[in-house]
């Protein structure tokens, strides 16, 4: 079983992809591919890139191990409005569905 190695905010960077061992909200250890949007003192806002487009509030203590870190070029970065990523928007929630449309696809 993996043991927590006291990861903290300084171990992560915004606009970076990570492959990690994550203790999910049910306490199960799962592999996850994350795109980190924003870092706060107690948690990060990230998207699981191998699943739906949901955004997650993940505490640093939930990440048990970083397997891989990949910087994302400016052209490849995902964009989300600042209002969605503000710390106050995440008070009392752990998951947020973010659906974006584009005029280029007729929506």
N, C-alpha and C positions, 0 to 999 in steps of 0.2 A: 504494500500500500504506500502511496506517495505521502510524504510528510510536508507540511507547509514550511517553506524556507524564508518566511518573513519578507515577501516581496512588498515593495512600496512604490509610491508615485515616481520616484527617480529612476525606477527600473523600466519605465515605459515612456513612449513618445507619441505625440499626436500625429495623425496621418501616417500611421505605420501599421503594417500587417504582422500579426503574430500567430503562430501555431502554439497552442498551450494545452496543459492539462488543467481543466477547470472543474471546480466543485460547484455543480449547478444548485438551483434553489431548493431542490429536493435532497441535497446532500450527496448525490451521486457524482463520482469522478468521471468526467467525459473529455474526450479530445475536442478541441474547438479551434476553428480558424477565425480570428477576429480582425476587424479593421477598427482601430482606436481613433475616435473623433476628438474627444476632449478629456482632459485629466483634471480632477479635483483632489482636494486633500484626502478624502476618504474613499473615493470611488472614481471609476472611469465610465465614459459613455462609449459603447462599442457596438458594432454590428457583426453578427456571425455570418461570415461570407459564404459558408457552405450550406446555409439554411435560408429561411425566409428573410424578408427585409426588415425584420423587427430590430429595434434598438434596445440595448440592455444596459442597465446600471449594474456594474460589476465592481464589487469591493476588491481591493488588492489582495486581501487575505483569501479570496476565492480562487485565485490563480496559484496553483501549486508548483507549476514548472513552466518555464518558457523554453520551448523546443527550437523555435526558429523565429527570427525577426527580420523583416524585409521593409526597407524604406520605400515609400511610394513617391514617384515623381509628381511634380505639380500637375502635369497633364492627366495623370491617372487618379488623382485624389477625388473621393466622393464628397459632394457638397450637400450640406443640410443647413437650413436657416438657423441663425444664432439663437433665435427665440426658443427653438426646440432643444438646443443644447445647453441652455442656461441651467445652472445648478438648481434654481428655484423651481423649474419645470419638472424636476425629478423628485421633489419632496413627496414622499408617500407612494412612489411607484418604482417598479423594477423593470418593467417592459413597456415599450411604446411602439405602436404600429405607425410607421411613416410611409405614406403612399405619395409618390410624386408623379406628376404627369408632365407632359411636354407638348407645347403647341405643335412641334414638329411631327408628332405622331397622331394628331387629330383629336386630342382630348382636351 
